[in-house]
Amino acid sequence: MAKKSNLIDKVKPLFKEHGYAVGEGLMVCALSGGADSVALVLVLKELGFEVVALHCNFHLRGEESDRDEQFVRDFCASYQIPLEVKHFETQAEAERAGESIEMAARRLRYDWFSEVMKELDIDYPCPDEYRAFYGQIDFQKLDDEYALCVAHHADDNVETMLLNLIRGAGLRGLSGMQFENYAGVLRPLLTSTRQDILDYLAERGQDYVTDSTNADTHYRRNKIRHELLPLLREMNPSIEETLKDTMAYLSEAQDIVFDSDPHRSRTYETLMQNGFRYSQIKQIESARNGAYVIQGDYMLTKNRGSLVCDKVPRPVSSTPLQQGFTKLRGLSFLAMVMEAENVNLIKRATMAFLDTAKIKGNLYLRSVQEGDRFQPFGLKGTKLVSDYLTDRKRSRIDKMKALVLCDDNGILWLVGETIDQRAAFTSRTKQVLVIDVSVDYDD
């Protein structure tokens, strides 16, 4: 006889503890068809939530991947659960991005989940791609809570903690997963074990699919599950409970570190999500203005007492400015020549008005270079571009992002800041080169 399940009793208090009204609102669930995600969907429905499901077919296991998709379709049809399925060419994407299959699948999955959740913030009607899916959703529920749920459970959390320990992690990484992460993803099964889940499904006679790769110890998580944890149990039969307690202690320590200043806590949390270690953030926070550290694709610097973080700017080599549109590093430059009498001067940092008679030779855009000097509009003497940006309280990242428009005689416009005095529009100007720069959302 199957053991009586207490899964509902473990899940229900988590919602209350984190401020969610049980049974109110819409829950978007990642549904693979495995035991964990099937149990998650059924528990949420049993608690009274409106549930919709998202399934990813990564096409990594041949017929087995298609079997999983068909199971999910049949399961959702039997419970009248709205379902959206997304297909990915994961192998090709991993090769293109130069990353592991696991990392590529995770990135593709969560990018898609994020896309779907963003659509829930947009007034219906939705894009054609999702019309059939969204047409099944009771949008009245969106007046209440709605969230994305994934089926990570307590055993997953132990494995994640060990993975992070092996890779090397700080306080946050060793604290394990939380019920709600920084991106608003919920884990309702986090205090439930794999056995709790199996008991629940057995009690209801609910079947599920099994991923054959779960037994493949070439995957690091599986190696921990099937080889490391059994070894640790020989030394401590209660190792899972011990590690759960350790994660709880570390999580409390993390709260003590961060919660004394909520704004600082949120800042550190965001920076750590971009790969910065706690010690690196502390180092920059206490350093002089202009100090910086680079971690992967991101750069963290201090400017006027505040922390500034962004992707490391890519340097731009000389790029010709065309009549019409020129697209460059996420920006779109619209350039056109107009008769002076038709020009309506607008004082806007994203626009430049240059006397065409004063432009010498070719026009091109490039990054600011060391030693660049120009005469800012309205000033009598010249000034280093770097000094001008410092005076304008721009950060090191802003300086690295800075672009200049040049002709054969030098700088005409420090983009987004000011033009050079020599090309200024005057009462004698006959023709004007008007340049308007905007963010290129298609880049």
C-alpha positions as CSV (number, residue, x, y, z in Angstrom):
1,M,0.0,0.0,0.0
2,A,1.3,3.4,-0.9
3,K,2.2,5.7,1.9
4,K,-0.3,8.5,2.6
5,S,0.8,11.7,1.1
6,N,1.4,14.9,3.0
7,L,2.4,17.0,0.0
8,I,-0.5,19.4,0.2
9,D,0.2,20.0,3.9
10,K,3.8,21.0,3.0
11,V,3.0,23.2,0.0
12,K,0.1,25.2,1.4
13,P,1.9,26.9,4.2
14,L,4.7,28.1,1.9
15,F,2.3,30.3,-0.1
16,K,0.9,31.8,3.1
17,E,4.4,32.3,4.6
18,H,5.4,34.3,1.5
19,G,2.3,36.4,1.2
20,Y,0.4,34.6,-1.5
21,A,-3.3,33.9,-1.1
22,V,-3.8,30.2,-1.4
23,G,-6.1,29.4,-4.4
24,E,-6.2,32.9,-5.7
25,G,-4.7,33.9,-9.1
26,L,-3.0,32.2,-12.0
27,M,0.0,30.0,-11.8
28,V,2.1,29.3,-15.0
29,C,3.8,26.0,-14.6
30,A,6.8,24.5,-16.3
31,L,5.6,21.0,-17.2
32,S,8.1,18.4,-18.5
33,G,5.9,15.4,-17.9
34,G,8.2,14.0,-15.1
35,A,6.9,13.2,-11.7
36,D,7.9,16.5,-10.1
37,S,6.2,18.8,-12.6
38,V,3.1,16.6,-12.9
39,A,2.7,16.7,-9.1
40,L,3.3,20.4,-9.0
41,V,0.4,21.0,-11.5
42,L,-2.0,18.7,-9.6
43,V,-1.2,20.2,-6.2
44,L,-1.7,23.8,-7.5
45,K,-5.1,22.8,-9.0
46,E,-6.0,21.0,-5.8
47,L,-5.3,24.2,-3.9
48,G,-7.6,26.1,-6.2
49,F,-5.2,28.0,-8.4
50,E,-5.9,28.6,-12.1
51,V,-3.1,26.7,-13.8
52,V,-1.6,27.0,-17.3
53,A,1.4,24.9,-18.5
54,L,4.5,25.4,-20.6
55,H,6.4,22.5,-22.1
56,C,9.8,22.6,-23.9
57,N,10.7,20.0,-26.4
58,F,14.5,20.2,-26.7
59,H,14.8,17.4,-29.3
60,L,17.7,15.9,-27.5
61,R,16.4,12.3,-26.9
62,G,14.8,11.4,-30.2
63,E,11.5,9.6,-29.9
64,E,11.6,10.0,-26.1
65,S,11.4,13.8,-26.4
66,D,8.3,13.4,-28.6
67,R,6.8,10.8,-26.2
68,D,7.2,13.4,-23.4
69,E,5.4,16.0,-25.4
70,Q,2.5,13.7,-26.3
71,F,2.2,12.7,-22.6
72,V,2.0,16.4,-21.6
73,R,-0.6,17.1,-24.3
74,D,-2.8,14.2,-23.2
75,F,-2.3,15.1,-19.5
76,C,-3.3,18.7,-20.0
77,A,-6.3,17.8,-22.2
78,S,-7.6,15.4,-19.5
79,Y,-7.4,18.1,-16.8
80,Q,-8.5,20.9,-19.2
81,I,-5.2,22.8,-18.6
82,P,-4.2,25.4,-21.2
83,L,-0.9,24.3,-22.7
84,E,1.8,26.0,-24.9
85,V,4.6,23.9,-26.4
86,K,7.9,25.3,-27.6
87,H,10.4,23.4,-29.8
88,F,14.1,24.1,-29.6
89,E,17.1,22.9,-31.7
90,T,19.2,22.7,-28.5
91,Q,22.2,20.9,-29.9
92,A,22.7,23.5,-32.7
93,E,22.2,26.3,-30.2
94,A,24.8,24.9,-27.8
95,E,27.3,24.6,-30.6
96,R,26.6,28.2,-31.8
97,A,26.9,29.7,-28.3
98,G,29.9,27.5,-27.3
99,E,28.2,26.2,-24.1
100,S,27.2,22.9,-22.7
101,I,23.9,21.2,-23.7
102,E,22.7,21.7,-20.1
103,M,23.5,25.4,-20.1
104,A,21.9,26.0,-23.5
105,A,18.7,24.2,-22.5
106,R,18.4,26.1,-19.3
107,R,19.0,29.5,-21.1
108,L,16.5,28.6,-23.8
109,R,13.9,27.5,-21.3
110,Y,14.1,30.5,-19.1
111,D,14.3,33.0,-21.9
112,W,11.1,31.5,-23.3
113,F,9.4,31.5,-19.9
114,S,10.4,35.1,-19.4
115,E,8.9,36.0,-22.8
116,V,5.6,34.3,-21.9
117,M,5.4,36.0,-18.5
118,K,6.0,39.4,-20.1
119,E,3.1,38.8,-22.4
120,L,0.9,38.5,-19.3
121,D,1.7,42.1,-18.5
122,I,0.4,43.2,-21.9
123,D,-3.2,43.9,-22.5
124,Y,-5.0,41.3,-24.5
125,P,-5.1,40.6,-27.5
126,C,-1.8,39.0,-27.5
127,P,0.6,38.3,-30.4
128,D,-0.6,35.8,-33.0
129,E,2.1,33.3,-32.0
130,Y,0.3,32.7,-28.7
131,R,-3.3,33.5,-29.6
132,A,-4.5,29.9,-29.2
133,F,-2.8,29.5,-25.8
134,Y,-3.9,32.8,-24.3
135,G,-7.4,32.3,-25.7
136,Q,-7.8,29.5,-23.1
137,I,-6.8,31.7,-20.1
138,D,-9.3,33.3,-17.8
139,F,-7.8,36.8,-17.9
140,Q,-10.0,37.9,-14.9
141,K,-7.4,35.9,-12.9
142,L,-4.8,38.4,-13.8
143,D,-6.4,40.9,-11.5
144,D,-5.0,38.7,-8.7
145,E,-1.6,37.2,-8.2
146,Y,0.1,35.3,-11.1
147,A,3.6,33.8,-11.2
148,L,5.8,31.2,-12.9
149,C,6.2,28.0,-10.9
150,V,8.9,25.3,-11.3
151,A,9.1,21.9,-9.7
152,H,12.4,22.0,-7.8
153,H,12.1,20.1,-4.5
154,A,14.1,19.5,-1.4
155,D,16.3,16.8,-2.9
156,D,17.1,19.1,-5.8
157,N,18.1,21.8,-3.4
158,V,20.6,19.5,-1.6
159,E,22.1,18.6,-5.0
160,T,22.3,22.2,-6.0
161,M,24.1,23.1,-2.8
162,L,26.7,20.4,-3.4
163,L,27.1,21.5,-7.1
164,N,27.7,25.1,-5.9
165,L,30.2,23.9,-3.3
166,I,32.1,21.9,-5.9
167,R,32.2,24.8,-8.4
168,G,33.0,27.3,-5.7
169,A,30.4,29.6,-4.3
170,G,29.8,32.2,-1.7
171,L,27.1,32.7,1.0
172,R,24.3,32.9,-1.5
173,G,25.3,29.9,-3.5
174,L,25.6,27.7,-0.4
175,S,22.2,28.9,0.9
176,G,20.4,26.9,-1.7
177,M,17.4,27.8,-3.7
178,Q,14.6,29.8,-2.1
179,F,10.8,29.6,-2.5
180,E,10.9,32.8,-4.6
181,N,14.0,33.8,-6.5
182,Y,15.1,37.2,-7.6
183,A,13.2,36.9,-10.9
184,G,9.9,36.1,-9.2
185,V,10.0,32.4,-10.0
186,L,8.2,30.3,-7.3
187,R,9.2,26.8,-6.1
188,P,6.2,25.5,-4.2
189,L,7.7,22.0,-3.7
190,L,10.9,23.2,-2.2
191,T,10.2,21.8,1.3
192,S,8.9,18.5,-0.1
193,T,11.1,15.4,-0.9
194,R,11.1,13.3,-4.0
195,Q,9.5,10.6,-1.9
196,D,6.7,13.0,-0.9
197,I,6.0,13.6,-4.6
198,L,6.0,9.9,-5.5
199,D,3.7,9.1,-2.6
200,Y,1.3,11.8,-3.8
201,L,1.2,10.6,-7.3
202,A,0.8,6.9,-6.2
203,E,-2.1,7.9,-4.0
204,R,-3.9,9.4,-7.0
205,G,-2.9,6.7,-9.5
206,Q,-1.3,9.4,-11.7
207,D,1.4,8.2,-14.1
208,Y,4.3,10.3,-15.5
209,V,7.2,10.0,-17.8
210,T,10.8,9.3,-16.9
211,D,13.8,10.9,-18.5
212,S,16.3,8.2,-19.4
213,T,19.2,10.7,-19.0
214,N,18.5,11.0,-15.3
215,A,20.6,7.9,-14.9
216,D,23.6,9.1,-17.0
217,T,26.4,10.0,-14.6
218,H,28.2,12.0,-17.3
219,Y,26.0,14.8,-16.1
220,R,27.4,16.3,-12.9
221,R,24.1,16.5,-11.1
222,N,23.4,12.8,-11.8
223,K,26.9,12.0,-10.5
224,I,26.1,13.7,-7.3
225,R,22.7,12.0,-7.0
226,H,23.8,8.5,-7.8
227,E,27.5,8.4,-6.6
228,L,28.4,11.2,-4.2
229,L,25.2,11.3,-2.0
230,P,25.2,7.5,-1.4
231,L,28.9,7.8,-0.3
232,L,28.0,10.6,2.1
233,R,25.1,8.6,3.5
234,E,27.6,5.9,4.5
235,M,29.3,8.5,6.8
236,N,26.1,10.3,7.8
237,P,22.8,8.4,7.2
238,S,20.9,11.8,7.6
239,I,23.1,13.7,5.3
240,E,20.2,15.3,3.4
241,E,18.7,16.7,6.6
242,T,22.1,17.9,7.8
243,L,22.7,19.8,4.5
244,K,19.1,21.2,4.6
245,D,19.9,22.5,8.1
246,T,23.2,24.0,6.9
247,M,21.5,25.8,4.1
248,A,18.9,27.2,6.5
249,Y,21.7,28.5,8.8
250,L,23.5,30.1,5.8
251,S,20.3,31.6,4.5
252,E,19.8,33.2,7.9
253,A,23.4,34.5,7.9
254,Q,22.7,36.0,4.4
255,D,19.6,37.7,5.7
256,I,21.7,39.3,8.6
257,V,24.3,40.5,6.1
258,F,21.8,42.0,3.6
259,D,18.5,42.9,5.4
260,S,20.0,45.7,7.6
261,D,19.8,47.9,4.5
262,P,17.1,46.8,2.0
263,H,18.3,49.0,-0.8
264,R,21.9,47.7,-0.4
265,S,20.5,44.1,-0.2
266,R,18.7,44.5,-3.6
267,T,21.8,46.0,-5.1
268,Y,24.1,43.2,-3.9
269,E,21.6,40.6,-5.0
270,T,21.4,42.0,-8.6
271,L,25.2,42.3,-8.8
272,M,25.7,38.7,-7.6
273,Q,23.3,37.5,-10.2
274,N,25.7,39.1,-12.8
275,G,28.5,37.0,-11.4
276,F,30.2,39.4,-9.0
277,R,31.4,37.9,-5.7
278,Y,30.5,39.6,-2.4
279,S,34.2,40.4,-1.7
280,Q,34.5,42.1,-5.2
281,I,31.4,44.3,-4.5
282,K,32.7,45.2,-1.1
283,Q,36.1,46.1,-2.5
284,I,34.6,48.5,-5.1
285,E,32.1,49.9,-2.7
286,S,35.0,51.0,-0.4
287,A,37.4,52.0,-3.1
288,R,38.0,55.4,-4.7
289,N,35.8,56.8,-7.5
290,G,36.7,55.2,-10.8
291,A,37.8,51.9,-9.3
292,Y,36.4,48.9,-11.2
293,V,36.3,45.2,-11.6
294,I,35.3,43.0,-14.6
295,Q,33.5,39.7,-14.2
296,G,32.7,37.9,-17.4
297,D,30.7,40.2,-19.6
298,Y,30.0,42.7,-16.9
299,M,31.9,45.6,-15.4
300,L,31.3,47.1,-11.9
301,T,32.7,50.6,-11.1
302,K,32.2,53.3,-8.5
303,N,31.1,56.7,-9.6
304,R,30.4,59.6,-7.2
305,G,29.9,57.2,-4.3
306,S,27.5,54.9,-6.2
307,L,28.0,51.5,-7.7
308,V,27.4,51.3,-11.5
309,C,27.2,48.1,-13.4
310,D,26.7,47.3,-17.1
311,K,28.1,45.1,-19.8
312,V,31.6,45.8,-20.8
313,P,31.3,48.3,-23.7
314,R,32.7,47.1,-27.0
315,P,35.2,49.6,-28.6
316,V,34.0,51.0,-32.0
317,S,36.4,51.5,-34.8
318,S,35.9,54.2,-37.4
319,T,32.5,53.7,-39.0
320,P,31.3,56.0,-41.8
321,L,28.2,58.1,-41.1
322,Q,25.8,57.6,-43.9
323,Q,23.0,59.9,-45.2
324,G,19.9,58.3,-43.7
325,F,20.3,55.6,-41.1
326,T,23.6,54.3,-39.6
327,K,23.3,51.6,-37.0
328,L,26.0,51.1,-34.5
329,R,26.3,49.3,-31.1
330,G,22.6,49.4,-30.3
331,L,22.1,52.9,-31.6
332,S,20.5,54.3,-34.7
333,F,21.9,57.6,-36.2
334,L,19.6,59.4,-38.6
335,A,21.5,62.0,-40.7
336,M,20.0,64.4,-43.1
337,V,20.9,67.8,-44.7
338,M,18.4,70.6,-44.5
339,E,18.2,74.2,-45.5
340,A,18.9,76.4,-42.4
341,E,15.7,78.3,-42.8
342,N,13.8,75.1,-42.4
343,V,15.6,73.9,-39.3
344,N,13.9,74.1,-35.9
345,L,16.7,74.0,-33.3
346,I,15.9,71.6,-30.5
347,K,18.0,71.6,-27.4
348,R,18.2,67.8,-26.9
349,A,21.3,65.8,-26.1
350,T,20.4,63.2,-28.7
351,M,20.5,65.7,-31.5
352,A,23.3,67.6,-33.2
353,F,23.0,70.5,-35.7
354,L,26.2,71.1,-37.7
355,D,27.0,73.8,-40.3
356,T,27.8,71.7,-43.4
357,A,30.2,74.4,-44.7
358,K,32.4,73.8,-41.7
359,I,32.6,70.0,-42.2
360,K,35.9,68.9,-43.8
361,G,36.1,65.6,-45.7
362,N,34.5,62.4,-44.6
363,L,32.3,61.8,-41.5
364,Y,32.8,58.8,-39.3
365,L,31.8,57.6,-35.8
366,R,34.2,55.9,-33.3
367,S,34.9,55.3,-29.7
368,V,36.7,58.0,-27.7
369,Q,40.4,57.5,-27.7
370,E,43.1,58.6,-25.2
371,G,44.2,62.1,-25.8
372,D,41.0,63.1,-27.7
373,R,40.6,66.9,-27.4
374,F,37.8,69.2,-28.7
375,Q,36.3,72.7,-28.0
376,P,33.0,72.2,-26.3
377,F,30.2,74.5,-27.6
378,G,30.2,77.7,-25.7
379,L,33.7,77.4,-24.3
380,K,36.7,79.4,-25.5
381,G,39.5,76.9,-25.1
382,T,39.9,73.2,-25.8
383,K,39.4,70.3,-23.4
384,L,40.3,66.7,-23.2
385,V,37.1,64.6,-23.8
386,S,37.9,62.5,-20.7
387,D,38.1,65.6,-18.6
388,Y,34.9,66.9,-20.0
389,L,33.1,63.7,-19.2
390,T,34.6,63.7,-15.7
391,D,33.3,67.2,-15.2
392,R,29.9,66.0,-16.3
393,K,30.1,63.3,-13.6
394,R,30.0,60.4,-16.1
395,S,31.2,57.0,-14.9
396,R,34.0,55.0,-16.2
397,I,31.5,52.8,-18.1
398,D,29.9,55.9,-19.6
399,K,33.4,57.0,-20.8
400,M,34.0,53.6,-22.4
401,K,30.7,53.8,-24.1
402,A,31.2,57.3,-25.3
403,L,31.2,57.9,-29.1
404,V,32.4,60.9,-31.2
405,L,31.5,62.0,-34.7
406,C,34.6,63.2,-36.5
407,D,35.6,64.7,-39.9
408,D,39.1,64.9,-41.3
409,N,39.9,67.8,-38.9
410,G,38.8,66.1,-35.7
411,I,35.8,65.8,-33.4
412,L,32.5,67.5,-34.4
413,W,30.2,66.0,-31.8
414,L,30.7,64.2,-28.5
415,V,27.5,62.1,-29.0
416,G,24.8,62.7,-26.4
417,E,26.8,65.5,-24.8
418,T,27.8,68.6,-27.0
419,I,29.1,69.6,-30.4
420,D,32.5,71.2,-31.2
421,Q,32.4,75.0,-31.3
422,R,33.9,75.1,-34.9
423,A,30.9,73.4,-36.5
424,A,28.2,75.4,-34.6
425,F,25.1,76.6,-36.4
426,T,25.2,80.5,-36.8
427,S,23.0,83.1,-38.5
428,R,25.2,82.8,-41.6
429,T,24.7,79.0,-41.9
430,K,22.9,78.0,-45.1
431,Q,22.7,74.3,-44.8
432,V,22.6,72.2,-41.7
433,L,23.5,68.5,-41.1
434,V,20.9,67.3,-38.6
435,I,21.7,64.1,-36.7
436,D,19.3,62.4,-34.4
437,V,20.4,59.3,-32.4
438,S,18.0,56.8,-30.8
439,V,18.1,53.4,-29.3
440,D,17.9,50.7,-32.0
441,Y,15.5,48.2,-30.5
442,D,16.0,45.8,-33.4
443,D,19.7,45.6,-32.8
